[in-house]
């Protein structure tokens, strides 16, 4: 595997197609808005009493939403 690195002024850029794991990260980042929207919908069902998740699962979902919105504590 080769790494393609280029420099533009003071910044260095790496070709994501050649980095291990980069494609997976790019796909996850591309799906993030839809994942957040789906998770918010699930939590709204839980809040309305239409879900059977454990408190731990609910807390994980809410923490993930907060992290995605930059509201994590």
N, C-alpha and C positions, 0 to 999 in steps of 0.2 A: 504494500500500500504506500502510495506517495502522498505527501502533503504539499499543497500548493499555497504558498504564502506570498502575498504582495504587500508592498508598502506604499502608502499614499500620504506623503508628508510625515507626520509624527505617528500615524496610525498604521497598524498591521491588520491585514485581512486574510482569513483562511478560507479556502474553498470548502464549503460544508459538505460537498459530495465526496470528499476524500477523508473526512474526519470520522473516526469510529463513533457511532452513536448520534452523530449530528442529524442524520435523516430522521431518526426517531424523535429527536427533540423538535425538529422543524414541523413534523406532522402533529405532534402534541400541541405545539404553540398555535398551529393553524386551527386546530379543533377546539382550543380553549374557550372561545366565545360561546360555541354551541354547548360545550360541556357545562359551562357556568349556567347557561339558560336552563338546561335540563335539570341540573341539580337544584336550582331555585324553584322550579316547578314541583319537584319531588318534595322539597321542604314545605312548600305551600300546602300540598295535600296532607302532609303529616300534621301541620299546624291546624288544619281543618278537621282533624280526627279521622282522616281517611287512609292512614298508613299504620303499619305495625312494626316500625323500626324500634330498636332498643334506644334508650337514652344515649348510650355511647355512640351508636350509629348516627343519631340526630346531631350530637355534638361534633362528630367528625365532619358531617355534611356542612354544618354551619361554619366550622373552622375553615373548611376548604373555600367556601363562598367568601368569607372575610379575607382570606389570603389572596384570592383572585382579584378582589376589589382593592387590595392594598390597605385593608382595615385590620390586619392581624395585630394582636397585642403581644 
